[in-house]
């Protein structure tokens, strides 16, 4: 195998022997340069022979020489050391350290970066700054999520502290106004003040009485709405509140609210002839346990609005500022809570008193002195003998039993009315009426509760969405209470309102015959179903005349609508005949087949100019159709 390096035949240059390394001679730069040149020329003069074997040998590439180490470019050793140290350190870390400094100057930083940077370096700088921004945003979000619970806790503590500061402010203002309320001279000395301090209950009652007397003097008619009672006093006052119309939200007048311990008084200013506000006049008063305050959300056109709902009436008011509204609603809430707590304590005390009366009452005086026991009246003695009770029973025990029965009876009946348990409530009323003869004092509780029950039943019966079973059940309950006429009028008015609502839902699309058909179906079907429900609820036949009058009125309303649509100025005779035929066909199918024949009334009214005289009224009442329960029971609700 041939050698990798062979000399050319013409190369007869003698090889010089290099000097030994141990020879310590001064090194000349020119000599060193000539030696390097000779070596380069010698390397370039060599040639490479062809390699016969191995043919698949993997020879690595010759590494490139760094620019700084190439010949012809001498470098300072200190500079090379500094650059190598800077290369080993990450540039992003350097930039990040600069950005994290507190005295970081962005202008100086950009000038330094843009002074001697290429396009590639600028793009790298832009990407590094974006990544730093994203990393900072992620780190900030991570910190927010990490400390979210602490943020919420601190915000709650701040809100609680704010409320406490407001309460403290109100307490300080009340404390500041106490000397004027107690009629204490602020210029007096401490000793005189101590002598004038009055903390007894009697003095507090006198103070409350003076407050109510001042209120009655300032507001005309307030004594009627809020008379002076033991313990009633003024808690809060606010003037300059606007009373708005509930429908249009327009300002009606300005009112003044006076918050008492158990109610809220609203007084308006009486307008004088010159338009200025005059004397305050009491307008209305709501008990706190019966009123409902609704806070209305602010809108673009209306702010600081709140509503007061009492029974079925709704009143709308508006304050000047949001702080006034907040303070007023806060007073409503606080006084209502205090009233509820006071009422609950009173009920608990009354319960304990009754319990102690029956368990630990002192009856020794009656036992030791039986001659002091009053005798029973004759009628009570008779009832006691019939019931098998000894006639010598104490009258005191009898009165206590009656009081306990009246209390339990009123509570049960009130709960039944509130829960709309109509059957249970009617049973209790019937039971109470049976007990009135033996317990006369029950009438004072039974009468208002019966009125409340009747009103609630009539209100439920007037709902237009009632079904047949519900309406019949409500009518039966009202008949048991003896409210037949009110039940009839309420039921028929509710049915008429339902029919009117269905008629208004019919759309006129240009075809008279189709509109008359829909109108006849709605009206005649409503009359048929009303007859069915009426006969199922009101069993007495003498009540049928009321239904006949109602049905006749509905037929007249139908005829009036018929004439408005059919007998127009450009109506054709064929259209009129078609509409009359449709009306008679629907009357025969929906009314006559169920025993309701109003043909005579339709013949009189379905003309262009009907004759209105008294004979038609008599005939409508006299020729009333005979209702057959077997026929009307086929109709559905």
C-alpha positions in Angstrom: 0.0 0.0 0.0 1.3 3.3 -0.9 2.0 6.1 1.5 -0.5 8.8 1.9 2.2 11.5 1.4 4.9 11.0 -1.3 7.4 13.4 -2.6 7.6 14.5 -6.1 10.7 13.5 -8.1 11.6 17.1 -8.7 11.6 18.0 -5.0 15.3 17.8 -4.0 15.0 20.3 -1.1 17.0 19.1 1.9 15.1 18.7 5.1 16.3 21.0 7.8 16.6 19.7 11.3 14.6 21.6 13.7 16.1 23.0 16.8 15.6 21.3 20.1 13.1 22.7 22.5 15.6 22.7 25.2 17.7 25.3 23.4 17.0 28.6 25.0 17.5 31.1 22.2 15.8 34.3 21.6 12.8 33.9 19.3 12.7 36.3 16.4 9.2 37.1 15.0 10.4 37.1 11.4 12.0 33.7 11.8 8.7 32.4 13.3 6.8 33.8 10.4 9.1 32.3 7.8 8.8 28.9 9.5 5.0 29.0 9.3 5.1 30.0 5.7 7.4 27.1 4.9 5.1 24.6 6.6 2.1 26.0 4.7 4.0 25.7 1.4 5.1 22.2 2.3 1.5 21.1 3.1 0.3 22.6 -0.2 3.0 20.8 -2.2 1.9 17.4 -1.0 -0.5 15.3 -2.9 -2.8 12.6 -1.8 -2.7 9.1 -3.2 -5.7 7.1 -4.1 -6.9 4.9 -1.3 -7.4 1.3 -2.4 -8.7 -0.1 0.8 -10.8 0.2 2.9 -13.3 1.8 0.5 -16.1 2.4 3.1 -14.0 4.0 5.8 -15.7 6.9 7.5 -13.3 9.8 7.9 -14.6 12.8 9.9 -14.6 16.2 8.4 -11.9 18.6 9.2 -13.2 21.1 11.8 -13.2 24.8 10.9 -10.8 27.1 12.5 -12.4 30.0 14.6 -12.0 33.4 13.1 -10.1 34.7 16.0 -7.5 31.9 15.8 -6.9 32.2 12.0 -3.4 33.4 11.0 -3.3 37.1 10.1 -5.7 38.2 12.9 -3.8 38.4 16.2 -6.1 39.2 19.2 -5.4 40.5 22.7 -5.5 37.7 25.3 -7.5 39.8 27.8 -10.1 40.6 25.2 -10.4 36.9 24.2 -11.0 36.0 27.9 -13.7 38.7 28.4 -15.5 37.7 25.2 -15.5 34.0 26.1 -16.9 34.8 29.6 -19.7 36.9 28.0 -20.5 34.1 25.5 -20.9 31.6 28.3 -23.5 33.9 30.0 -27.1 33.9 28.5 -28.0 37.2 26.9 -31.7 36.8 28.0 -30.6 36.5 31.6 -28.6 39.7 31.2 -31.7 41.5 29.7 -33.9 40.1 32.4 -31.6 41.3 35.1 -31.6 44.8 33.5 -35.4 44.8 33.3 -35.8 43.8 36.9 -33.8 46.7 38.2 -35.7 49.4 40.1 -33.9 52.3 38.3 -34.5 50.8 34.9 -34.5 53.4 32.1 -36.3 52.1 29.0 -35.0 54.9 26.7 -31.4 54.2 27.6 -31.9 50.5 27.2 -33.4 50.9 23.7 -30.7 53.3 22.6 -28.0 50.9 23.7 -29.7 48.0 22.0 -30.5 49.8 18.7 -27.1 51.5 18.4 -25.0 48.6 17.1 -27.6 45.8 16.3 -28.4 44.0 13.1 -31.8 43.1 11.9 -31.5 39.6 13.3 -30.5 40.9 16.7 -33.5 43.3 16.6 -35.9 40.5 15.8 -34.3 38.4 18.6 -34.7 41.4 21.0 -38.4 41.8 20.0 -39.1 38.1 20.6 -37.3 38.2 24.0 -39.3 41.3 25.1 -42.6 39.6 24.1 -41.7 36.5 25.9 -40.8 38.5 29.0 -44.1 40.3 28.7 -46.0 37.0 28.5 -44.0 35.5 31.4 -44.8 38.6 33.5 -48.6 38.4 32.7 -48.6 34.7 33.5 -46.8 35.3 36.8 -49.2 38.1 37.7 -52.2 35.9 37.0 -50.7 33.1 39.0 -50.2 35.5 41.9 -53.8 36.7 41.6 -55.1 33.2 41.7 -52.8 32.3 44.6 -54.0 35.3 46.7 -57.7 35.3 45.5 -59.0 34.0 48.9 -57.1 36.7 50.7 -58.5 39.4 48.4 -62.0 38.2 49.0 -61.5 38.1 52.8 -60.0 41.5 52.8 -62.9 43.0 50.7 -65.4 41.4 53.1 -63.6 42.9 56.1 -63.5 46.3 54.4 -67.3 46.1 53.7 -68.0 45.1 57.3 -65.8 47.8 58.6 -67.6 50.3 56.4 -71.0 49.3 57.8 -69.7 49.5 61.3 -68.3 53.0 60.6 -71.7 54.0 59.3 -73.5 52.6 62.3 -71.0 54.4 64.6 -71.6 57.6 62.7 -75.4 57.2 63.1 -74.9 56.3 66.8 -72.8 59.4 67.3 -75.4 61.6 65.6 -78.1 60.1 67.8 -76.0 60.6 70.9 -75.4 64.2 69.8 -79.2 64.8 69.5 -80.0 63.2 72.9 -79.6 66.4 74.9 -82.2 68.2 72.8 -84.6 65.2 73.0 -84.1 65.0 76.8 -84.4 68.8 77.2 -80.9 69.0 78.8 -79.2 72.3 78.7 -75.8 71.8 77.1 -74.3 74.8 78.9 -75.1 73.3 82.3 -72.3 71.9 84.5 -71.6 68.2 84.9 -73.2 68.1 88.3 -76.4 69.7 87.1 -76.5 67.2 84.2 -76.2 64.3 86.6 -79.0 65.7 88.7 -81.2 66.1 85.6 -80.5 62.6 84.2 -83.7 60.6 84.1 -83.5 57.0 83.1 -86.8 55.5 84.5 -89.4 53.8 82.4 -92.0 56.5 83.4 -89.8 59.2 82.0 -89.2 57.3 78.8 -93.0 56.9 78.4 -93.4 60.7 78.9 -90.7 61.2 76.2 -92.5 59.0 73.8 -95.8 60.7 74.5 -94.2 64.1 73.9 -92.8 62.8 70.6 -96.2 61.6 69.4 -97.8 64.9 70.5 -95.3 66.8 68.5 -95.9 64.6 65.5 -99.7 65.2 65.8 -99.1 68.9 65.9 -96.8 69.0 62.9 -98.7 66.6 60.6 -102.4 67.2 60.3 -104.5 64.0 60.5 -101.6 61.9 61.9 -103.5 61.1 65.1 -106.1 59.2 63.0 -103.5 57.0 61.3 -101.0 56.7 64.3 -102.7 57.4 67.6 -100.7 57.6 70.8 -100.3 54.2 72.3 -98.0 53.0 75.1 -94.5 52.5 73.7 -95.1 54.0 70.3 -92.5 56.5 69.3 -90.7 58.1 66.4 -87.5 56.5 65.1 -86.6 58.2 61.9 -87.9 61.0 59.6 -87.0 62.0 56.0 -88.6 64.8 54.0 -88.3 65.7 50.3 -89.3 62.2 48.9 -91.1 62.3 45.5 -94.3 60.3 45.1 -94.5 58.9 41.6 -97.4 57.6 39.5 -97.3 53.8 39.5 -98.1 53.6 35.8 -96.3 56.6 34.3 -93.6 57.3 36.9 -94.4 61.0 36.8 -94.0 63.0 40.0 -97.3 63.6 41.8 -96.1 65.5 44.9 -93.5 65.4 47.6 -94.0 63.5 50.8 -92.4 63.0 54.2 -91.8 59.6 55.7 -92.0 59.2 59.5 -90.8 55.7 60.7 -92.4 54.7 63.9 -91.5 51.6 65.9 -94.4 49.6 64.4 -95.6 51.5 61.3 -94.6 54.0 58.6 -96.5 57.2 58.2 -96.5 59.1 54.8 -97.5 62.8 54.8 -97.8 65.1 51.8 -97.7 68.9 51.7 -100.9 70.7 51.0 -100.5 73.1 48.1 -101.4 76.7 48.6 -103.0 78.9 46.1 -99.7 80.5 45.1 -98.3 77.0 44.4 -95.9 76.8 47.4 -95.9 73.9 49.8 -98.1 74.3 52.8 -98.9 72.2 55.9 -98.2 68.5 56.1 -101.2 66.3 55.9 -101.1 62.6 56.7 -101.9 60.6 53.6 -101.5 56.9 54.5 -99.9 54.7 57.2 -98.7 51.1 56.7 -98.0 48.6 59.5 -94.5 47.3 59.3 -95.5 43.7 59.5 -98.0 44.1 56.6 -95.9 46.2 54.1 -93.3 45.0 51.6 -90.5 47.2 50.4 -89.1 46.5 46.9 -85.8 48.0 45.9 -85.9 48.9 42.1 -82.8 48.7 40.0 -81.6 52.0 38.6 -82.0 52.6 34.9 -80.9 55.3 32.4 -84.1 57.3 32.9 -85.0 56.6 36.5 -82.7 56.3 39.6 -83.2 56.0 43.4 -86.7 54.5 43.0 -88.3 52.1 45.5 -91.7 50.6 45.8 -94.0 49.9 48.8 -96.6 47.2 48.4 -99.5 46.9 50.9 -102.2 44.3 50.2 -103.1 44.8 46.5 -101.8 48.4 46.3 -98.4 49.4 45.1 -96.8 52.9 45.7 -93.7 54.2 44.0 -91.3 56.8 45.5 -88.0 58.3 44.6 -85.3 60.0 46.7 -82.9 62.8 45.7 -79.7 60.8 46.3 -78.7 57.2 46.5 -77.5 57.7 50.1 -81.0 58.9 51.2 -82.5 55.8 49.6 -80.0 53.5 51.3 -80.5 55.1 54.7 -84.3 55.0 54.4 -84.4 51.3 53.3 -81.9 50.5 56.1 -84.2 52.0 58.7 -87.2 50.1 57.3 -85.2 46.8 57.5 -83.8 47.5 61.0 -87.1 48.6 62.5 -89.0 45.6 60.9 -86.5 43.2 62.4 -86.7 44.8 65.8 -90.5 44.6 65.6 -90.4 40.9 64.6 -88.1 40.1 67.5 -90.4 42.0 69.9 -93.5 40.3 68.7 -91.8 36.9 69.0 -90.8 37.6 72.5 -94.4 38.7 73.3 -95.8 35.4 71.9 -93.3 33.4 73.8 -94.1 35.2 77.0 -97.8 34.7 76.4 -97.2 31.0 75.8 -95.2 30.7 79.0 -97.9 32.5 80.9 -100.6 30.2 79.6 -98.4 27.2 80.3 -97.8 28.3 83.9 -101.5 29.0 84.3 -102.4 25.4 83.6 -99.4 23.7 85.2 -98.5 25.8 88.2 -101.5 28.1 88.7 -102.5 28.9 92.3 -106.0 27.4 92.8 -105.6 26.9 96.5 -107.8 29.9 97.3 -110.8 28.5 95.4 -110.2 25.1 97.0 -110.1 26.4 100.5 -113.0 28.8 100.0 -115.5 27.1 97.8 -118.1 29.7 98.7 -116.2 32.2 96.6 -116.7 30.2 93.4 -119.5 32.0 91.4 -122.4 29.9 90.3 -122.9 29.0 86.6 -125.7 30.7 84.7 -128.8 28.6 84.0 -128.1 28.1 80.3 -124.5 27.0 81.0 -125.6 24.7 83.7 -128.1 23.1 81.3 -125.4 22.6 78.7 -123.1 21.2 81.4 -125.7 18.7 82.4 -126.3 17.6 78.8 -122.6 17.2 78.3 -122.2 15.2 81.5 -120.1 17.8 83.4 -120.5 18.5 87.0 -122.4 21.7 87.6 -120.1 22.8 90.3 -117.2 23.2 88.0 -115.3 26.4 88.5 -116.4 29.3 86.3 -112.7 30.3 86.2 -111.7 27.0 84.7 -114.5 27.4 82.2 -113.4 30.8 81.1 -109.8 29.6 80.8 -110.9 26.7 78.6 -112.9 29.0 76.5 -109.9 31.4 76.1 -107.6 28.6 75.2 -110.1 27.2 72.6 -110.6 30.7 71.1 -106.9 31.1 70.7 -106.3 27.7 69.2 -109.3 28.1 66.9 -108.2 31.5 65.6 -104.7 30.2 65.0 -105.9 27.1 63.1 -108.3 29.1 61.0 -105.7 31.8 60.2 -103.2 29.1 59.1 -105.8 27.3 57.0 -106.6 30.6 55.2 -102.9 31.4 54.6 -102.2 27.9 53.3 -105.4 28.1 51.1 -106.8 24.9 52.7 -110.3 25.9 51.8 -112.0 22.7 53.0 -110.3 22.7 56.4 -111.1 26.5 56.8 -114.8 26.0 56.0 -115.0 23.1 58.5 -113.5 25.3 61.2 -116.0 28.1 60.4 -118.9 25.7 60.7 -117.4 24.3 63.9 -117.0 27.8 65.3 -120.6 28.7 64.4 -121.8 25.7 66.3 -119.7 26.7 69.3 -120.9 30.4 69.4 -124.0 29.5 71.4 -121.8 28.0 74.2 -118.9 30.4 73.8 -120.3 33.9 73.0 -116.8 35.5 73.1 -115.9 33.5 70.0 -117.9 35.8 67.8 -115.3 38.6 68.1 -112.7 36.3 66.5 -115.0 34.3 64.2 -116.6 37.2 62.3 -113.4 38.9 60.9 -111.9 35.5 60.1 -115.0 34.5 58.2 -114.8 37.8 56.2 -111.2 37.1 55.4 -112.0 33.5 54.3 -114.9 34.8 52.1 -112.7 37.4 50.5 -109.9 34.8 49.8 -112.4 32.4 48.2 -113.9 35.1 46.0 -110.5 36.2 44.9 -109.6 32.6 44.0 -112.9 32.2 42.2 -112.3 35.3 40.1 -109.1 33.9 38.6 -109.8 33.5 34.8 -107.7 30.3 34.5 -109.8 28.2 36.8 -110.9 24.7 35.7 -114.4 23.2 36.3 -113.5 21.1 39.4 -111.8 24.1 41.0 -114.6 26.5 40.3 -117.3 24.0 41.5 -115.3 23.4 44.7 -114.9 27.1 45.5 -118.6 27.7 44.8 -119.6 24.9 47.2 -117.4 26.4 49.9 -119.0 29.9 49.4 -122.5 28.4 49.5 -121.6 26.8 52.9 -120.6 30.2 54.2 -123.9 31.7 53.0 -122.3 33.8 50.2 -124.4 32.5 47.3 -125.1 35.9 45.6 -121.5 37.0 45.8 -120.4 33.7 44.4 -122.8 33.9 41.5 -121.7 37.4 40.5 -118.0 36.7 40.9 -118.2 33.5 38.9 -120.2 35.0 36.0 -118.0 38.1 35.8 -114.9 35.8 35.7 -116.4 33.8 32.9 -117.3 36.9 31.0 -113.7 38.2 31.3 -112.3 34.9 30.1 -114.6 35.0 27.0 -113.6 38.6 26.3 -109.9 37.6 26.4 -110.5 34.8 24.0 -112.5 37.0 21.6 -109.8 39.6 21.6 -107.3 36.9 20.5 -109.3 36.3 17.2 -107.6 38.0 14.3 -109.5 39.4 11.3 -107.7 38.4 8.2 -110.1 39.9 5.6 -112.6 37.0 5.4 -115.9 38.0 7.2 -117.3 34.4 7.2 -114.2 33.0 8.8 -114.2 35.7 11.5 -117.9 35.2 12.3 -117.3 31.4 12.5 -114.4 31.9 15.1 -116.4 34.5 17.0 -119.5 32.2 17.2 -117.5 29.2 18.3 -115.8 31.2 21.1 -118.9 32.8 22.4 -121.4 29.9 22.1 -118.8 27.4 23.6 -118.2 29.8 26.5 -121.9 30.0 27.2 -122.3 26.2 27.0 -119.4 25.6 29.4 -120.5 28.3 31.8 -124.0 26.7 31.9 -122.4 23.4 32.7 -120.3 24.8 35.5 -123.1 26.9 36.9 -125.5 23.9 37.2 -122.8 21.8 38.7 -122.0 24.4 41.4 -125.4 26.0 42.1 -127.8 23.2 42.7 -130.8 25.4 43.5 -133.0 26.0 40.5 -134.1 29.5 41.6 -130.5 30.7 40.8 -130.9 29.9 37.1 -132.4 33.2 36.3 -129.2 35.0 37.0 -127.4 32.8 34.5 -130.1 33.5 31.9 -129.6 37.3 32.3 -125.9 36.8 31.9 -126.3 34.6 28.8 -128.6 37.1 27.2 -126.1 39.8 27.8 -123.4 37.7 26.1 -125.6 37.1 23.1 -126.2 40.9 22.8 -122.5 41.5 22.9 -122.0 38.9 20.2 -124.7 40.5 18.0 -123.1 43.9 18.3 -119.7 42.5 17.2 -121.5 40.6 14.4 -123.2 43.8 13.1 -119.9 45.8 13.1 -118.2 43.2 10.9 -121.0 42.1 8.6 -123.2 45.2 8.0 -120.7 47.5 6.5 -121.3 50.1 3.8 -119.8 47.9 1.1 -121.2 44.5 2.4 -122.6 42.1 -0.2 -125.9 40.3 0.4 -124.2 37.0 -0.2 -121.7 37.7 2.6 -124.5 38.6 5.0 -126.5 35.5 4.3 -123.3 33.4 4.8 -122.6 35.0 8.1 -126.2 34.5 9.3 -126.1 30.9 8.3 -122.8 30.3 10.2 -124.3 31.9 13.3 -127.4 29.8 13.3 -125.5 26.6 12.5 -123.1 27.2 15.4 -126.0 28.1 17.7 -127.8 24.9 16.9 -124.6 22.7 17.2 -123.3 24.3 20.4 -126.4 25.5 22.3 -129.6 23.9 21.1 -128.2 20.4 21.3 -127.5 21.0 25.0 -130.8 22.5 25.9 -129.9 26.2 25.4 -132.2 27.7 22.7 -131.5 31.4 21.9 -132.9 31.4 18.3 -135.5 34.0 19.1 -132.9 36.3 20.4 -130.5 35.8 17.5 -133.4 36.5 15.0 -134.1 39.8 16.7 -130.5 41.0 17.1 -128.7 39.7 14.0 -130.2 42.4 11.8 -128.8 45.7 10.6 -131.1 47.9 12.8 -132.4 45.8 15.7 -135.4 47.1 17.7 -134.6 47.6 21.4 -137.7 47.6 23.5 -138.8 46.1 26.8 -140.7 43.2 25.2 -137.4 41.6 24.1 -136.1 41.7 27.6 -139.2 40.1 29.0 -139.2 37.4 26.4 -135.5 36.7 27.0 -136.2 36.2 30.6 -139.5 34.5 30.3 -138.5 32.1 27.4 -135.4 30.9 29.2 -134.4 27.4 28.1 -134.8 24.5 30.5 -131.4 23.1 31.5 -131.1 19.4 31.5 -128.4 18.1 33.8 -128.0 14.9 31.9 -127.3 17.0 28.8 -125.1 19.7 30.3 -122.9 17.1 32.0 -121.7 15.9 28.6 -119.9 19.2 28.1 -116.3 19.4 29.2 -114.5 22.1 31.0 
